[in-house]
Amino acid sequence: MSVNHLAQFNDDGFEITAAEPWFKQKVQIIQEYITAFVTNLNRVPRQALPGNGKIDEIVFVDLFSGSGLYSLGARRDIFMGTPLMVLAQDLPIHRFVFCEQDTAQLKALKIRVNKYFREKNVMLMEGKPEELIEKLKLYIPTDRKDYKVAVFCVCDPFSLDISFDTIERLSQMGFSFLIPFTFALNKDLDYKFYLQQEKGKVKKYLGGYKDMDHLEKGVQTNLQFYERLVSIYENNLRTAGLMSTTSMHKIDSGLMELPTYYIGFFSRNVSNKTMQRDVEPHTRGNLKFLTNKR
């Protein structure tokens, strides 16, 4: 089933996540990153990558899959989320893993996957990412001497509800990550809220208690808080051994009242320069790369 055919859905009565218009653009940008990643791994048959060898299998993981559908307004203008979008692209991905902690959303996603993509190799896992690491280890093949696996993982909870420890453990399993740095940040849920009421969550998200000193020092605006948070996170993943690139995108949101938001790509398999080259031409000018400049 083609992407165009799936671009619009009728209300099927199951869970659909309400969204703002810019969410649709975000899904399209995620699509470009996934396509670039897979294209580069398959550009030359059984491509040899420095330090990694030939890639024989590509696995896609979404840690916060949701129901698979978004809607603008009261269940109007229904469009695909990342799970259905990546299935509809018909890319050379060998298996798909969709994780979701909400039972109703996972049920809706299962129904939609079975209806439209029964022929795909899809595993659905219920739970929080930190609860699913051992299960992921059992399901996702590991590298062998003569067999190499690449994992592309989307981590998009629209919150800070994932610990850096979880990301680091998954990176040690060979995961590459695409992380949209998006969460509620506005006049009600402002930087003071995150530095006071949500301080413990922010510490876990960044991965180190010493990071809070840098984050808090002299911060006076939501934009300053946001940019510093992303910069610290990027640096921590680079310290963990992943190459990184970050793109900046325009946003018009009541949930996230900033002029732009960032999407970070972190990998040991594909270089940041390669991703920039392949993603940038498809974003219609709504992207600026900021690799190692902040």
N, C-alpha and C positions, 0 to 999 in steps of 0.2 A: 504494500500500500504506500502510495507516494506521500511526500511531505505536504504537497499542495492539497491533496484530498483530505488530509488530517488537520489542516490548518484551522478549520472551523468545525465545531462539534455542536450537536444539539444537546440539551440538558437530558442526561440519562437517569437523573434522580439520585445519583450517588454523590459522594463528597466532591466538592469543587472549591478551590482556594480563591478567595477574593483577592484581587491585586490592583495595583495602580498601572496606568498605561506603560510606564517605563519598564515594567517587568517583561513585557513582550520583547522589547529591545534587548534586555539582558539575556533572555533565552536565545535570541539570534546571535549574540556575541559569543555565548557559550558554545553554540553550534560551530562557529568559525574556529574556535580554539580546538575543539574535538577533531574537526576535519583536518586542520593543520597538523595536529599530532599524528593522526593515523596516516595521513599522506606522506609525512616524512619517514615514518617507519616502513612504509611500503613503496617509497619512491624507487628504490632499487630492489629487485627480488632478493629476499633473504639478506637484507642490508646488514653490513657489518658496522657496528657502532663501537667507537673506542672504549675499551674497558668493559663492554657489555656483550659483545659477540652478536650473533644473528638473532633477530626477533622472529620467533615462530608463532607466537600467540599474543593477541591483544585482548585485554579484559577492561571493560568499562564498569566503574563503581560510582553510584550516587549515594552519598551518606545520608542525605535528607530528601528523599524522593517525593514525598507528599503524595497526592492523589493522581498526579500525572496531568491534571488540567487546572488552568486558571480561568477566572472570569473577571471582566470589568463590569462593575455595577452589580445589580441583583441577578447574578447568573446569566448575564448577557455578554455577548462578544467572548465566547468561550474559546480558549486557545491552549495549545500544548505546553506543558512544562518540560523540563529536561528529559525525563525518562522516555516519554512517548516520542519526543523530538529525535532523540538519538536512535531509537529503534526504527523510526521512519526514514532515516537517512540512507539506510542500506549500505553502511560502511563495512569494511572488512574487519569487524570486531567479532571475536569468536564467542564470547560470553558476556552477559550483562548481570550485574548485581545491584538490586535496588533495596536500600535500607530505609526503614521508616518506623518510628516509635509509636505513632498513632494508629490504633487498630482499624478505625473506620477509613482512614485515608489509605492504608495499605490494602484493605479489602477492595476499595474502589479501583486502585491501581491494578490489582490482580485481575479484576473483571475486565478492565480495558486492555490489558496486555493479552489476556486469553482471547478476547474478541478480535483484536486487530493483528496480533503478532504471535500467534500460537506456534509458528514455525521457528521462532527465535529461541536461543538457549538462554533463558532468563531464570535467575534465582531471586526470590523475594525474602528478605530477612526482617523480622520485627524486633525492634529494640534500639537503644541508643548506640552510637558508634563504639563507645568504649566497652559496651557489653558484647559486641559482635566480633571483636578482634580474633578470638580463637576460632570462631566459626568461619570467618573469612580465610584464616590460615588453612583450614581444612578444604575449602571449596576452590580457592584460587591456586593454580599450579605454581610451584616454585621452580626457579631456574635449575637446570641440570647442565651437565657438561655439553650435551648435544641438543639442548632445548632451552630457548630463552623466552621469557614472558615479560611483556610491558603492560603496566596497569595505569589507566587514566582515571583519576578520582575527582569528582566534583564534590566540593564541600560548600553548600549554600544554604545554611539554616535560617538566614535573615535574623541572626542574633549572635551573641557571643557564647552560645551553648555548646561549645566543644573545647576540650582542653588541649593545650599544646602537646601534652604528653601523648594523647591519642594520635595526633598527627605525626609526631616523631616516631611512635611505634609502627605506624603504617608506612612511614618513609623507609624504615629499616626492612620492610617487606618488599621494597622496590617500587612503591607507589609514586607516581607523578600527580601533582595536585593542581586543580584550578579552583581558586578561592575568590569569589566576589566578596569584597569587604563591605557588606551591606547589613545594616541593623538600624533599629529605630533610634533616631538622633534628631531631636527637635526642641522646641521651647519647653515642653513638658518633661521629656526624657532627655535631659541635656547632659553635658559633660560632668556637672556636679553630681547628678544622679549616679553616673557610672563610677565616679571616684569616691563616692560615699556609700550609698546603699548597695551598689553592685561591685564593690571593691574586690571582694573575694573571687567573684566570677571573672573579673578582668585579670586578676593575677593568674588564675588557671589558664585563661585564654592565651596570655602572653608567654607563660611557661617559666617565669622566674620572678621571685619577689623583688629582686634588685631592679627589675624593669620599672616598677611603680615609681621609683624616685625620679627616673628620667621622664616618665609619662606625666607626672603631676607637677613638676617644677615649672612654675610661672604660667601654666596654662590658663587662659582667660576666655576662650571661645570654643564653640563646638567644632569649628573647622580646624583650629589648632590642635585640639584633642584628637580628632579623627586622623589627621595627617601624621601626627606623632605615633599614634597607636599602630597604624599600618607600617610605618617605617621601622618600628621596633620589631614587629612581627616578621617582616621581610628579613631583617638582619639576623634574627634568631634562626630562621630556616636556612639562611645561607651558612650560618655557623654550623648547622646540622649537616652540611654537605650538599645542599641542593642549589643548583643554578636557579636564578630567578629573573623574571621580567614582570613589570607592572604596567597595565594600560589604564588610562584615565578616560572616563566617559561622562557626558553631560547627564544631568538628572533634574527632573521637575517633580518633586514629591512632597506630600504633606507628612509622610512618615520619616523621611530622611531629608531634612531641610539643609542641603548643601548644594553648591553649584555643580560639583562633580563627585563621582565615586570611582573607586579603584577595583580592578580585577587582577589578581596575582597568579602567575603560572610558575610552578616550582617543580624541577625535574632533574634527574640524573641521566635521562635517556635522550632528551632533545634539547639543544642549546637555545638560550634566550634569543640570540640573533636570528636563528632559523624560524622561531615562532613569530617574531616581529615581522620578518619578511613575508610570511604566508598569511598572517592574520590581517595586517594593516590595510592591504588593498581592498578588502571586502567590508570595511566598516563605514564607508560613505562619509569619511571625514569626522566621524564621531568617536575618535580615538586618538590618544597621544601616548606614546610609550615613554616611561620614566625610569628605565633600567639603571639602577645604581646611581641615580642623580639626586636622591634626597637623603 
